[in-house]
Amino acid sequence: MELLQAFRAAGRRLGVNLRIIGADTTPTAPALLCADEGVLVPPNSGPQYIPALLDTVRRCRVQALIPTIDTELRPISEQRGEFEAAGCIPMIAEPQVIRTCRDKIETYRFLHQHGIDTPTTYTPDEIRSLAQHRFPYFIKPRHGSASMWVHKIEDRLDLDYYLQKVAEPIVQEFVDGVEHTLDVYVGLTGVPRCVVPRARWQVRGGEVSKGVVVKDLEIMNAGRRVVEALGPSVRGLVTLQCIVTPQRRIRFIEINPRFGGGAPLGIAAGADYPGWLMQELLGQTPVIAFDGFRHGLCLLRYDWSAFVPLDADLKPRVTKPLWGFPEYE
C-alpha cells in the first residue's frame, strides 16, 4: 500500500489525474482495496494470466504496468510487445535479463563474468564434488524469493540434510557483514540515474521491516555498475542486494529487476521514483541528482488493518474498506 500511496502523492504534486488499477489472484489482497479499482486475475503460472492482464490494460487504458512479484516477471517480459501495442509501457526488462536475474546460478555467472564481487556459488553437484569444505555456507532455492527456504549451513550434516530438503538448491559462500538493498532508478531510459542504498536492520517475510538510508558513494557506484552491465532494456526500478563486509568488500547476492518492498524508504528520503517516472511517461525530463536523497532516514514498519464489510455468505470480495489507508506525503 505504501508504494501505491507514494504514487498518489506524486500525482497530486504534479497535478496528474492518476488512476491506479490493482491486480491480484485473491480478493483478500489488501492492496486491491487501496487501488482505485481492484481486478482479480488468474495465477501468473497459468496460460490465462497474460490475456487477463491485457484485457484489463485495454479496458482501463492503462499507460504503465508495474510488476512487484518475482514470479510474474517472466510472463510479462515475454509479452512486452503485446502490452506496448495496447498503449501500455511495462516496467520490465527483456526476457534474457529476467532469466539472468531469476536464476541464482545465472546471476552468479553474470556477476562473475563482469568482474563484480559476488560470493562463490555452487550447484548441488559442484558442492558435493569439493574435496574440502570451508563452512559455513548459505543455501537457498535456485529460483526462490521472499527469503523462503534460506538457511545457514554449519557443517556436513547440515549440508546433506538441506540439499535434500530445499527444492533446486544452490549453495553460496557465507559472507559476514551488513546486508544492503539498493534502489537503482532507471526510468524509461535504462540508464542508472540515482542509487539509494538501504542497510537492512530487520527483515520479515523477505521484506525489510527496519532499515536506514546510507548515502555511501562507493556502494552507490558499485550498484550503478551492476545495472549498467544488465544493459539498456531495464525499466523503472532495479533492486539489488549486497553485503558490505567489515573489510569494505561490496559483494552482490541478488538482482531483482522490479520495485522492491522497501522502495518507499528511498522515496521518503527524497528519491522521487513515482514522480520521476510519471514525468517521463508525460514526455518530460525530470531533474535527478545521483545522490539527491537524505542520509540517515530510518524505516520502522508496523502492520495496518483494513476492515472490510462482507455479505451474509461471508465470501471475500473486492470492495472498499470501512476506512481509508494512511496517506503518503
Backbone bond lengths (Angstrom), bond angles and torsions (degrees), N, CA, C in turn:
res aa  C-N    CA-C-N  psi(-1)  N-CA   C-N-CA  omega(-1)  CA-C   N-CA-C  phi
1 M - - - 1.463 - - 1.520 112.23 -
2 E 1.350 116.84 -35.15 1.464 119.19 -178.80 1.523 111.31 -58.05
3 L 1.342 116.43 -41.46 1.457 119.68 -178.56 1.529 110.67 -66.00
4 L 1.321 117.08 -42.30 1.462 120.02 176.66 1.520 110.78 -60.49
5 Q 1.320 116.66 -44.87 1.467 119.99 -179.36 1.522 111.58 -67.69
6 A 1.347 116.75 -31.26 1.469 119.34 176.24 1.522 110.90 -66.01
7 F 1.342 117.39 -38.58 1.462 120.24 176.07 1.520 110.49 -65.62
8 R 1.331 116.80 -39.97 1.468 119.67 178.48 1.537 110.93 -60.81
9 A 1.339 115.49 -45.17 1.461 119.83 -179.28 1.523 110.89 -62.21
10 A 1.342 116.48 -41.35 1.463 120.01 178.53 1.524 110.52 -64.60
11 G 1.334 117.02 -38.93 1.456 120.39 177.60 1.519 112.34 -61.21
12 R 1.341 115.49 -40.94 1.478 118.53 177.92 1.522 111.20 -63.55
13 R 1.332 116.63 -42.54 1.470 119.98 -179.75 1.525 111.26 -61.90
14 L 1.333 116.60 -36.09 1.460 121.15 -176.27 1.522 112.79 -89.71
15 G 1.332 116.25 -5.28 1.454 119.15 -177.08 1.513 113.18 71.64
16 V 1.331 116.86 28.60 1.463 122.67 -178.78 1.532 109.27 -94.38
17 N 1.314 116.29 131.51 1.464 121.41 176.18 1.533 107.31 -81.02
18 L 1.316 115.77 83.27 1.458 121.72 -171.62 1.519 110.90 -86.61
19 R 1.319 115.80 136.30 1.462 121.80 173.97 1.522 108.23 -125.94
20 I 1.326 116.78 124.06 1.464 122.32 -176.38 1.518 109.55 -105.91
21 I 1.341 115.64 125.11 1.455 122.41 176.39 1.528 107.02 -108.24
22 G 1.323 117.12 123.27 1.458 121.48 178.38 1.514 110.43 -103.32
23 A 1.336 117.23 141.77 1.469 121.61 179.07 1.523 109.44 -128.49
24 D 1.315 116.42 133.78 1.462 121.87 177.95 1.522 108.98 -155.91
25 T 1.324 115.32 169.70 1.459 120.08 -178.42 1.518 113.03 -89.04
26 T 1.324 117.90 -14.13 1.457 120.80 -175.11 1.523 111.45 -130.63
27 P 1.327 117.81 140.01 1.469 119.82 178.92 1.517 113.55 -71.36
28 T 1.343 117.75 -8.01 1.464 120.32 178.70 1.527 112.42 -91.57
29 A 1.337 118.02 6.31 1.466 120.58 176.33 1.527 109.02 -71.46
30 P 1.335 119.39 115.63 1.474 120.57 -175.30 1.527 114.10 -57.26
31 A 1.343 117.46 -33.72 1.462 119.23 -177.68 1.524 112.10 -63.78
32 L 1.338 117.58 -27.64 1.465 119.48 176.74 1.523 110.94 -62.17
33 L 1.338 116.29 -33.62 1.455 120.64 -179.45 1.524 111.63 -74.25
34 C 1.333 116.14 -23.50 1.465 121.11 -179.50 1.529 111.55 -84.60
35 A 1.339 116.61 -23.67 1.466 120.77 -179.45 1.527 110.45 -72.25
36 D 1.326 116.10 160.90 1.461 120.36 175.21 1.527 111.15 -69.02
37 E 1.320 114.98 -31.28 1.467 120.46 173.79 1.521 108.41 -143.87
38 G 1.318 116.79 130.02 1.456 121.74 177.31 1.511 110.55 -104.11
39 V 1.343 116.21 132.03 1.458 121.84 -176.92 1.527 108.92 -122.91
40 L 1.323 116.28 131.39 1.454 121.08 175.78 1.525 109.56 -88.44
41 V 1.334 116.26 131.00 1.464 121.69 -179.65 1.523 109.11 -126.92
42 P 1.337 118.31 159.65 1.468 121.39 176.35 1.526 110.70 -67.43
43 P 1.340 118.63 165.21 1.467 121.57 177.58 1.522 111.62 -57.58
44 N 1.336 116.40 145.68 1.467 119.65 -176.72 1.522 113.26 -72.30
45 S 1.338 117.00 -6.16 1.460 120.44 176.60 1.519 112.58 -85.59
46 G 1.344 117.49 -8.31 1.456 120.91 -175.36 1.515 113.65 -104.33
47 P 1.347 116.86 168.14 1.475 121.12 -175.34 1.523 114.40 -73.32
48 Q 1.329 118.70 -14.38 1.457 120.77 -177.36 1.525 113.74 -92.60
49 Y 1.336 116.67 -3.26 1.470 119.91 -176.00 1.526 111.91 -64.77
50 I 1.330 116.85 -53.69 1.466 120.46 -177.84 1.531 111.57 -63.91
51 P 1.353 120.12 -45.34 1.470 118.37 175.87 1.530 113.39 -57.22
52 A 1.345 116.78 -37.52 1.467 119.52 179.05 1.526 111.14 -67.26
53 L 1.338 116.75 -41.35 1.462 119.89 177.57 1.527 110.89 -64.08
54 L 1.329 116.20 -44.96 1.464 119.91 179.76 1.525 111.07 -61.98
55 D 1.319 116.99 -38.80 1.462 120.36 177.28 1.526 110.55 -60.83
56 T 1.339 116.43 -42.27 1.466 120.57 178.57 1.524 111.17 -66.18
57 V 1.324 116.26 -41.72 1.471 120.89 179.07 1.526 110.54 -59.22
58 R 1.325 116.63 -45.72 1.473 119.91 -178.45 1.521 111.44 -69.85
59 R 1.336 116.27 -44.02 1.472 120.12 -176.88 1.521 111.42 -65.35
60 C 1.336 116.75 -40.08 1.463 120.95 -175.84 1.525 113.19 -97.21
61 R 1.341 116.31 0.58 1.473 121.36 -178.97 1.533 111.03 53.96
62 V 1.310 114.86 50.90 1.468 121.89 -179.24 1.529 109.01 -70.85
63 Q 1.318 116.20 132.18 1.471 120.77 -177.92 1.526 113.08 -99.13
64 A 1.340 117.02 -23.79 1.465 120.21 179.50 1.520 108.47 -142.87
65 L 1.336 115.94 136.24 1.461 122.81 178.46 1.518 108.07 -113.55
66 I 1.337 116.49 124.14 1.469 120.80 -175.20 1.523 109.02 -119.14
67 P 1.334 118.28 97.51 1.467 120.80 177.27 1.530 110.09 -71.37
68 T 1.331 115.94 145.36 1.472 120.24 179.10 1.525 112.83 -130.02
69 I 1.337 117.51 2.16 1.465 121.71 -177.49 1.523 108.94 -121.82
70 D 1.325 116.97 135.09 1.469 121.50 -176.25 1.522 113.20 -56.28
71 T 1.340 116.99 -42.97 1.455 119.96 -172.16 1.531 113.54 -70.46
72 E 1.324 118.45 -13.76 1.466 119.85 178.49 1.528 112.65 -93.63
73 L 1.319 117.05 -5.63 1.461 119.45 -175.21 1.525 112.48 -66.17
74 R 1.335 116.68 -47.69 1.463 118.86 -176.67 1.528 113.08 -60.76
75 P 1.359 118.96 -53.60 1.473 117.16 -178.28 1.530 113.35 -61.38
76 I 1.327 118.23 -36.85 1.465 119.36 178.81 1.521 110.58 -68.27
77 S 1.333 116.76 -42.28 1.459 120.58 -179.82 1.530 111.63 -61.01
78 E 1.330 116.03 -41.43 1.460 119.61 -178.04 1.528 112.49 -67.67
79 Q 1.334 117.30 -18.18 1.466 121.02 179.71 1.530 111.47 -116.57
80 R 1.326 116.50 27.42 1.472 119.57 179.81 1.521 112.69 -52.68
81 G 1.323 115.19 -41.69 1.461 119.83 -177.80 1.517 113.01 -62.50
82 E 1.339 116.94 -35.32 1.463 120.97 178.77 1.527 110.89 -65.47
83 F 1.317 115.96 -41.24 1.469 119.27 179.14 1.526 110.57 -68.01
84 E 1.323 116.65 -41.96 1.455 119.82 179.67 1.527 110.87 -63.63
85 A 1.339 116.71 -37.77 1.468 120.47 177.84 1.527 111.40 -64.93
86 A 1.339 115.88 -25.79 1.471 120.45 177.87 1.527 112.05 -86.94
87 G 1.338 117.09 6.06 1.458 121.23 177.93 1.506 114.74 86.00
88 C 1.334 117.28 17.55 1.470 122.63 -176.67 1.524 109.82 -119.92
89 I 1.329 116.33 133.59 1.463 121.14 177.19 1.527 108.66 -98.34
90 P 1.335 118.55 111.97 1.463 120.15 177.32 1.530 110.26 -80.33
91 M 1.328 116.17 133.99 1.457 120.94 179.43 1.534 108.77 -83.19
92 I 1.328 114.67 75.76 1.453 119.75 -173.07 1.522 109.84 -154.09
93 A 1.330 115.88 152.60 1.457 121.87 -179.18 1.528 110.45 -87.56
94 E 1.324 115.32 173.11 1.455 121.12 177.66 1.527 110.09 -66.28
95 P 1.345 118.68 159.62 1.469 121.79 -173.60 1.525 114.87 -56.10
96 Q 1.339 118.78 -38.55 1.457 119.30 -178.03 1.526 111.38 -64.02
97 V 1.319 117.24 -37.70 1.464 120.38 177.40 1.529 110.18 -65.67
98 I 1.329 116.84 -41.28 1.464 120.12 178.34 1.517 110.55 -62.63
99 R 1.326 117.69 -43.05 1.474 120.22 178.42 1.520 110.98 -60.92
100 T 1.312 116.60 -41.29 1.464 120.71 178.98 1.528 111.30 -62.34
101 C 1.303 116.60 -41.88 1.463 120.53 -175.46 1.528 112.73 -78.19
102 R 1.327 118.04 -32.01 1.460 120.82 -176.48 1.527 112.94 -81.42
103 D 1.314 117.89 -20.27 1.467 123.13 -179.41 1.529 107.90 -104.73
104 K 1.329 116.92 112.12 1.465 120.16 -172.42 1.529 113.24 -67.27
105 I 1.323 118.26 -25.74 1.466 119.74 173.48 1.525 109.25 -69.77
106 E 1.333 116.91 -43.43 1.459 120.00 177.87 1.525 111.25 -65.79
107 T 1.333 117.37 -35.08 1.467 120.48 176.11 1.518 110.43 -61.54
108 Y 1.333 115.99 -45.61 1.468 120.21 178.84 1.531 110.73 -60.14
109 R 1.320 116.39 -46.79 1.466 119.90 -178.58 1.528 110.92 -63.23
110 F 1.324 116.26 -40.09 1.469 120.96 178.56 1.530 110.67 -61.44
111 L 1.324 116.54 -50.13 1.462 120.11 -178.76 1.528 110.72 -63.03
112 H 1.321 116.05 -44.03 1.473 120.48 -179.91 1.531 110.32 -61.96
113 Q 1.326 117.13 -43.57 1.463 122.19 -179.28 1.526 111.70 -61.42
114 H 1.322 116.81 -32.77 1.464 120.68 -178.12 1.533 112.68 -94.91
115 G 1.312 116.99 11.50 1.461 120.82 175.76 1.508 113.91 69.27
116 I 1.337 117.03 27.96 1.469 121.83 -179.48 1.522 108.63 -99.93
117 D 1.305 116.84 131.28 1.466 122.08 -175.15 1.529 110.42 -63.01
118 T 1.329 116.25 126.30 1.464 122.08 -178.94 1.527 108.57 -153.67
119 P 1.327 118.12 147.47 1.473 119.74 179.01 1.528 111.42 -63.03
120 T 1.327 116.31 141.75 1.461 120.80 175.03 1.532 109.10 -58.59
121 T 1.329 115.28 133.29 1.454 121.33 -174.16 1.525 109.52 -126.27
122 Y 1.326 116.05 136.44 1.464 122.30 -174.53 1.524 111.11 -122.46
123 T 1.332 115.67 146.14 1.456 120.96 165.00 1.534 107.53 -78.92
124 P 1.356 118.73 166.55 1.471 119.61 177.21 1.533 113.07 -55.32
125 D 1.326 117.30 -42.49 1.476 119.62 179.68 1.517 111.23 -63.70
126 E 1.331 116.72 -40.69 1.464 120.00 -179.02 1.525 111.52 -66.43
127 I 1.349 117.83 -41.97 1.463 119.17 -178.08 1.523 110.69 -69.90
128 R 1.328 117.39 -34.42 1.464 120.88 179.42 1.517 111.51 -69.66
129 S 1.330 116.97 -26.99 1.469 120.18 -176.16 1.528 113.28 -85.01
130 L 1.329 117.66 -5.83 1.466 119.41 -179.78 1.524 110.50 -66.17
131 A 1.312 115.33 135.26 1.461 119.91 178.85 1.526 111.48 -73.69
132 Q 1.325 115.41 -28.26 1.466 120.26 -178.65 1.534 109.05 -143.83
133 H 1.327 115.37 138.77 1.457 120.31 -178.63 1.521 110.84 -104.19
134 R 1.348 114.40 150.41 1.457 121.44 174.48 1.526 107.77 -121.79
135 F 1.316 115.28 84.02 1.463 120.18 178.73 1.530 109.60 -73.05
136 P 1.365 117.07 154.67 1.461 128.10 3.33 1.523 112.23 -84.33
137 Y 1.342 113.81 164.36 1.457 122.98 171.87 1.529 108.52 -120.17
138 F 1.345 113.59 179.82 1.454 121.06 174.74 1.522 106.77 -131.56
139 I 1.330 118.32 130.19 1.463 121.39 -179.48 1.523 109.37 -117.70
140 K 1.337 115.64 142.66 1.469 121.38 179.98 1.517 108.17 -157.01
141 P 1.339 118.38 162.29 1.467 120.64 176.26 1.526 111.46 -68.15
142 R 1.320 115.46 143.70 1.462 120.88 -177.60 1.520 112.02 -61.70
143 H 1.335 116.96 -35.21 1.462 121.29 -179.48 1.518 111.28 -117.12
144 G 1.316 117.23 28.33 1.455 121.09 -173.51 1.515 113.56 -81.48
145 S 1.344 114.11 172.02 1.452 121.69 175.40 1.514 108.69 -157.47
146 A 1.331 116.14 171.69 1.472 123.71 177.89 1.528 112.55 60.36
147 S 1.330 117.71 25.26 1.471 123.01 176.69 1.530 113.25 59.38
148 M 1.325 116.64 25.68 1.459 119.93 178.68 1.517 110.71 -81.82
149 W 1.337 116.25 139.56 1.466 123.61 179.29 1.537 112.13 57.98
150 V 1.308 115.22 40.59 1.465 121.91 176.75 1.527 108.00 -105.79
151 H 1.338 116.52 128.07 1.460 119.88 -174.92 1.530 110.64 -143.33
152 K 1.317 115.46 147.77 1.458 121.68 170.87 1.527 108.27 -86.13
153 I 1.324 116.13 135.19 1.462 122.51 -177.40 1.520 108.51 -107.30
154 E 1.324 115.83 113.65 1.468 120.72 -175.11 1.521 113.90 -90.72
155 D 1.342 117.70 -27.80 1.463 120.03 -174.65 1.525 110.22 -157.54
156 R 1.328 115.66 -177.81 1.458 120.96 -176.64 1.537 111.39 -64.16
157 L 1.316 116.90 -34.00 1.457 120.72 179.12 1.532 110.16 -62.74
158 D 1.332 116.33 -46.23 1.468 120.60 175.95 1.526 111.12 -59.63
159 L 1.324 115.77 -44.26 1.462 120.74 -176.79 1.521 110.93 -60.57
160 D 1.321 117.22 -49.51 1.462 120.76 -178.97 1.523 111.06 -62.77
161 Y 1.332 116.76 -38.43 1.458 121.03 -178.01 1.530 111.47 -66.90
162 Y 1.340 116.82 -51.04 1.460 119.66 -174.02 1.526 113.10 -76.31
163 L 1.324 117.87 -24.22 1.460 119.03 173.11 1.525 110.88 -62.82
164 Q 1.333 116.39 -27.83 1.462 121.00 177.18 1.523 112.08 -84.78
165 K 1.336 117.47 -28.91 1.460 120.84 -172.61 1.526 114.17 -90.84
166 V 1.325 117.67 -33.98 1.468 121.52 -175.96 1.529 109.49 -85.60
167 A 1.315 116.41 129.26 1.468 120.97 179.97 1.521 110.33 -71.24
168 E 1.334 116.59 128.58 1.467 122.56 -179.77 1.531 110.84 44.63
169 P 1.316 118.16 63.45 1.463 119.38 -174.16 1.517 113.46 -78.41
170 I 1.319 114.16 157.07 1.465 121.97 164.19 1.528 106.35 -127.31
171 V 1.310 116.21 153.29 1.463 121.76 -178.35 1.519 108.15 -121.74
172 Q 1.324 115.58 128.78 1.466 121.01 -178.80 1.515 110.95 -115.96
173 E 1.316 113.79 149.71 1.456 120.86 167.26 1.528 108.77 -54.68
174 F 1.317 117.39 132.12 1.469 120.16 179.71 1.529 108.86 -76.99
175 V 1.341 115.22 133.07 1.465 121.05 -178.69 1.523 108.63 -119.85
176 D 1.309 115.98 123.29 1.461 121.27 177.17 1.522 109.06 -89.49
177 G 1.328 116.21 135.60 1.458 119.85 179.07 1.512 111.04 158.02
178 V 1.329 116.18 -166.38 1.464 122.92 -178.66 1.521 108.79 -101.57
179 E 1.330 115.72 121.82 1.459 119.73 179.41 1.525 110.15 -77.35
180 H 1.328 115.23 135.65 1.455 122.24 178.19 1.527 109.43 -125.03
181 T 1.310 115.29 144.18 1.462 121.85 167.96 1.522 107.80 -107.13
182 L 1.332 115.90 137.93 1.463 121.12 -179.88 1.521 108.95 -117.76
183 D 1.323 116.64 122.63 1.463 121.71 170.14 1.523 107.37 -89.16
184 V 1.330 116.47 120.95 1.467 120.87 179.44 1.531 108.09 -115.97
185 Y 1.337 115.95 109.22 1.454 120.02 -179.01 1.531 110.10 -82.86
186 V 1.359 115.03 124.35 1.466 120.67 178.20 1.526 111.78 -121.16
187 G 1.329 117.44 -12.68 1.449 121.14 177.14 1.516 113.58 56.17
188 L 1.333 116.27 -137.56 1.464 121.84 -178.74 1.516 112.81 -95.92
189 T 1.346 117.66 -0.73 1.469 120.64 -176.27 1.521 112.99 -99.12
190 G 1.344 117.46 -20.44 1.457 120.45 -175.27 1.510 113.93 79.27
191 V 1.329 117.04 5.69 1.467 121.94 -178.63 1.530 109.48 -102.36
192 P 1.346 118.46 125.83 1.478 119.69 178.75 1.527 110.91 -63.50
193 R 1.332 115.72 123.20 1.464 119.29 -177.20 1.525 112.74 -118.54
194 C 1.328 116.91 -18.63 1.461 120.80 176.90 1.522 107.84 -154.10
195 V 1.322 116.44 135.99 1.469 121.60 178.85 1.522 108.28 -127.24
196 V 1.342 115.85 120.74 1.466 121.10 -178.52 1.531 109.17 -114.21
197 P 1.333 118.62 106.40 1.468 120.54 175.52 1.531 110.81 -80.57
198 R 1.326 114.69 141.68 1.467 120.94 177.73 1.521 108.97 -131.29
199 A 1.314 118.18 117.23 1.462 121.04 175.12 1.518 109.00 -71.69
200 R 1.336 116.31 131.65 1.465 120.79 -177.55 1.530 108.85 -93.53
201 W 1.310 116.30 108.99 1.463 121.04 179.43 1.517 111.57 -84.12
202 Q 1.329 115.89 -39.39 1.462 120.36 -178.49 1.522 108.75 -148.57
203 V 1.338 115.37 138.91 1.460 121.01 -177.37 1.524 108.64 -125.97
204 R 1.325 115.79 138.71 1.458 121.28 177.27 1.524 108.70 -133.32
205 G 1.331 116.52 121.82 1.462 120.07 179.86 1.511 113.59 60.65
206 G 1.336 116.51 31.06 1.461 120.69 179.03 1.512 114.71 86.30
207 E 1.347 118.02 -8.88 1.464 121.08 179.78 1.519 110.00 -112.93
208 V 1.322 115.36 147.14 1.459 120.49 -179.13 1.523 109.96 -67.04
209 S 1.329 115.76 134.28 1.466 120.86 174.07 1.527 111.26 -111.60
210 K 1.334 116.37 -22.41 1.460 121.49 173.74 1.524 107.81 -142.77
211 G 1.330 115.59 132.13 1.452 118.90 -179.34 1.510 110.96 -168.64
212 V 1.342 115.66 176.41 1.459 119.95 -175.83 1.531 109.68 -147.38
213 V 1.324 115.27 142.73 1.468 121.31 176.83 1.526 109.21 -74.01
214 V 1.337 115.19 132.78 1.465 121.40 -178.68 1.526 108.32 -125.03
215 K 1.334 116.25 108.10 1.472 119.55 178.76 1.519 108.27 -84.94
216 D 1.336 115.32 93.54 1.461 122.80 -176.07 1.526 106.78 -127.24
217 L 1.342 117.08 108.92 1.460 120.63 -173.64 1.527 112.93 -63.23
218 E 1.326 117.71 -30.63 1.460 119.62 178.62 1.524 110.62 -65.60
219 I 1.331 116.48 -44.80 1.463 120.47 177.54 1.525 110.15 -66.30
220 M 1.322 117.09 -42.20 1.465 121.71 -178.78 1.528 111.30 -61.24
221 N 1.328 116.86 -45.04 1.461 119.84 -179.71 1.526 111.86 -68.33
222 A 1.337 116.42 -34.25 1.467 119.81 176.02 1.531 110.18 -63.80
223 G 1.340 117.27 -42.07 1.453 120.65 177.25 1.513 112.67 -64.47
224 R 1.325 116.51 -39.98 1.467 120.05 177.44 1.530 110.17 -60.05
225 R 1.312 116.77 -40.47 1.462 120.35 -179.11 1.534 111.82 -63.46
226 V 1.331 116.76 -39.72 1.467 120.34 178.71 1.525 110.20 -61.20
227 V 1.330 116.66 -48.19 1.467 120.26 -175.85 1.530 110.87 -70.14
228 E 1.313 117.98 -35.80 1.466 119.98 175.18 1.525 110.49 -60.28
229 A 1.332 116.82 -37.19 1.462 120.47 179.63 1.526 112.13 -66.96
230 L 1.338 117.57 -26.36 1.465 120.61 178.46 1.519 111.98 -67.80
231 G 1.319 117.25 -25.13 1.459 121.03 179.95 1.513 112.73 99.04
232 P 1.324 116.70 174.53 1.472 121.31 -169.82 1.521 115.45 -81.34
233 S 1.335 119.50 2.21 1.467 119.34 -177.00 1.523 113.16 -81.02
234 V 1.335 118.58 -13.25 1.468 120.40 -178.36 1.528 109.46 -66.07
235 R 1.335 115.47 150.02 1.458 120.73 -176.65 1.535 110.38 -138.66
236 G 1.326 115.37 151.66 1.461 120.26 175.32 1.515 112.20 74.99
237 L 1.310 114.89 -109.42 1.468 121.67 -177.79 1.520 108.85 -129.55
238 V 1.325 116.44 139.30 1.467 122.32 172.43 1.520 107.11 -113.30
239 T 1.326 116.37 131.73 1.457 121.55 -177.27 1.519 109.39 -109.28
240 L 1.314 116.57 121.08 1.461 122.65 -179.17 1.522 110.03 -111.59
241 Q 1.324 115.61 152.81 1.462 120.65 172.37 1.520 108.80 -126.11
242 C 1.321 115.21 135.01 1.456 120.62 177.48 1.519 109.21 -142.88
243 I 1.315 115.10 164.57 1.463 121.90 174.16 1.517 107.79 -118.35
244 V 1.319 116.10 127.10 1.465 121.79 176.60 1.517 107.31 -98.83
245 T 1.316 116.09 115.63 1.462 121.07 -174.73 1.529 110.93 -81.20
246 P 1.332 117.37 165.86 1.473 119.91 175.97 1.527 112.56 -58.52
247 Q 1.346 117.16 -23.68 1.469 121.72 178.74 1.535 112.15 -89.49
248 R 1.368 116.31 6.47 1.464 123.90 177.27 1.536 112.69 71.98
249 R 1.318 117.51 24.14 1.460 119.19 168.46 1.522 108.11 -78.18
250 I 1.321 116.56 136.08 1.465 122.23 179.68 1.519 106.65 -107.71
251 R 1.340 116.30 104.63 1.457 121.73 -169.42 1.538 109.79 -114.15
252 F 1.316 116.36 114.04 1.462 120.83 -174.07 1.527 110.68 -83.88
253 I 1.346 115.13 138.70 1.464 120.30 -176.27 1.523 113.46 -124.15
254 E 1.324 119.61 -20.88 1.467 122.25 -177.46 1.523 110.23 -146.11
255 I 1.341 115.26 147.16 1.461 122.07 170.40 1.526 107.04 -130.63
256 N 1.320 117.04 118.69 1.461 121.83 177.88 1.527 108.47 -119.62
257 P 1.329 118.97 105.84 1.470 121.14 -174.85 1.531 112.54 -81.24
258 R 1.320 115.54 63.39 1.473 122.48 -178.20 1.524 108.81 -163.05
259 F 1.331 116.48 171.30 1.460 120.96 170.61 1.523 108.90 -65.42
260 G 1.330 116.73 134.74 1.456 121.83 177.16 1.515 111.60 -98.16
261 G 1.335 115.28 166.32 1.457 120.54 -177.33 1.514 114.14 -65.21
262 G 1.341 117.85 -22.63 1.458 120.78 -179.43 1.517 114.20 -93.80
263 A 1.342 117.51 4.21 1.471 120.53 -178.37 1.521 113.70 -55.57
264 P 1.352 119.93 -33.44 1.469 118.31 178.90 1.528 114.61 -57.63
265 L 1.328 117.79 -25.43 1.464 119.18 177.59 1.524 110.34 -67.14
266 G 1.325 117.03 -44.69 1.464 119.76 176.74 1.516 112.23 -62.41
267 I 1.341 115.88 -38.45 1.467 120.24 178.87 1.530 109.89 -63.57
268 A 1.344 115.99 -45.34 1.463 120.02 179.44 1.522 111.71 -62.59
269 A 1.341 116.54 -28.25 1.463 120.94 -179.94 1.526 112.51 -80.38
270 G 1.340 117.15 -1.41 1.454 119.49 175.35 1.514 115.52 113.42
271 A 1.339 118.12 -5.60 1.465 120.80 176.66 1.533 107.15 -86.29
272 D 1.297 117.28 96.25 1.468 122.94 -168.30 1.533 111.33 -83.80
273 Y 1.343 116.83 65.97 1.464 119.87 -178.88 1.530 112.46 -54.12
274 P 1.351 119.96 -47.06 1.468 118.86 -179.57 1.527 112.84 -61.51
275 G 1.339 117.01 -43.70 1.460 120.20 179.85 1.514 111.91 -65.42
276 W 1.325 116.85 -43.42 1.462 120.31 179.18 1.527 110.81 -61.38
277 L 1.332 115.02 -43.66 1.463 119.30 -178.39 1.524 111.21 -65.27
278 M 1.316 117.29 -41.95 1.469 119.70 178.37 1.526 111.33 -65.01
279 Q 1.327 116.74 -38.84 1.460 119.02 177.13 1.530 111.05 -60.51
280 E 1.330 116.06 -43.45 1.466 119.41 178.49 1.521 111.49 -64.10
281 L 1.329 116.75 -40.50 1.464 120.29 178.76 1.528 111.24 -63.69
282 L 1.331 117.04 -27.40 1.465 122.83 178.00 1.527 112.16 -86.19
283 G 1.340 117.60 3.36 1.450 121.59 179.30 1.515 114.53 84.65
284 Q 1.336 117.13 11.47 1.455 121.63 179.65 1.530 110.42 -95.55
285 T 1.321 116.04 166.16 1.469 122.03 177.22 1.524 108.95 -114.33
286 P 1.328 117.78 103.09 1.466 119.18 -177.75 1.524 111.45 -68.97
287 V 1.320 115.50 148.06 1.465 121.34 174.47 1.528 107.59 -85.74
288 I 1.328 116.68 116.50 1.468 120.92 -174.24 1.522 109.12 -128.61
289 A 1.312 116.62 123.52 1.462 121.49 173.95 1.524 108.33 -94.42
290 F 1.323 116.25 133.61 1.466 120.81 -177.61 1.527 111.38 -55.86
291 D 1.326 116.68 -36.04 1.466 121.30 -178.89 1.532 111.21 -115.06
292 G 1.334 116.43 30.06 1.463 120.22 -174.38 1.510 113.74 -85.29
293 F 1.312 116.90 62.28 1.456 121.72 178.37 1.526 109.13 -151.13
294 R 1.307 115.96 168.51 1.457 122.38 -172.65 1.529 111.77 -91.47
295 H 1.315 115.88 126.23 1.467 122.22 174.55 1.529 110.31 -75.94
296 G 1.335 116.13 138.80 1.460 120.03 170.54 1.512 116.20 88.91
297 L 1.339 118.01 6.56 1.466 118.86 176.24 1.528 108.85 -75.96
298 C 1.326 115.82 129.72 1.467 121.99 -173.28 1.528 110.34 -106.99
299 L 1.323 116.28 141.07 1.459 123.20 175.20 1.529 109.45 -106.97
300 L 1.330 116.95 129.38 1.467 123.55 173.86 1.518 106.91 -128.33
301 R 1.317 117.30 103.73 1.458 121.61 -171.84 1.518 111.80 -89.20
302 Y 1.336 114.93 150.72 1.459 120.92 176.11 1.522 107.99 -145.58
303 D 1.325 116.97 163.30 1.459 121.17 179.39 1.529 110.66 -79.13
304 W 1.325 115.12 151.44 1.459 122.31 174.64 1.525 106.74 -133.90
305 S 1.313 117.65 135.12 1.460 121.16 -175.15 1.519 111.95 -98.28
306 A 1.326 115.55 142.08 1.458 122.45 170.60 1.525 107.84 -109.53
307 F 1.318 117.00 129.17 1.461 121.96 -178.66 1.530 108.75 -106.33
308 V 1.332 115.74 117.01 1.458 121.34 -169.92 1.530 110.44 -116.75
309 P 1.319 118.58 120.00 1.467 120.56 177.20 1.527 111.12 -73.48
310 L 1.332 117.17 130.62 1.455 122.46 179.50 1.531 109.71 -110.11
311 D 1.329 115.47 164.47 1.456 120.79 175.39 1.525 110.17 -79.50
312 A 1.324 117.04 179.68 1.467 121.51 -175.76 1.521 112.83 -61.66
313 D 1.349 117.52 -26.24 1.472 119.71 -179.72 1.528 112.67 -79.35
314 L 1.340 117.03 -6.83 1.467 124.28 177.39 1.534 113.13 62.17
315 K 1.313 117.78 21.30 1.462 120.29 177.69 1.529 109.67 -79.20
316 P 1.337 117.60 132.08 1.471 119.48 176.51 1.526 111.00 -59.26
317 R 1.313 116.87 143.48 1.459 121.37 179.12 1.523 109.29 -148.81
318 V 1.318 115.38 158.75 1.462 120.93 178.03 1.525 107.75 -83.71
319 T 1.319 116.02 111.19 1.457 121.54 -179.42 1.514 109.06 -152.89
320 K 1.291 116.32 173.28 1.460 119.80 -179.48 1.529 109.98 -78.51
321 P 1.331 117.70 138.74 1.471 120.53 176.15 1.527 110.61 -71.86
322 L 1.333 115.22 168.98 1.461 119.64 179.64 1.517 111.90 -61.30
323 W 1.328 116.21 -39.43 1.464 121.13 179.77 1.512 109.44 -128.03
324 G 1.328 116.56 153.72 1.449 121.90 -179.47 1.520 112.42 -74.21
325 F 1.312 114.64 176.27 1.461 121.72 -179.75 1.529 110.01 -94.02
326 P 1.330 117.26 155.58 1.473 119.58 177.91 1.525 111.01 -57.41
327 E 1.317 116.39 138.67 1.460 120.23 177.29 1.519 110.34 -78.78
328 Y 1.321 115.74 157.16 1.462 122.20 -177.28 1.521 107.64 -115.05
329 E 1.326 116.48 111.65 1.463 120.34 -179.56 1.520 110.02 -131.14
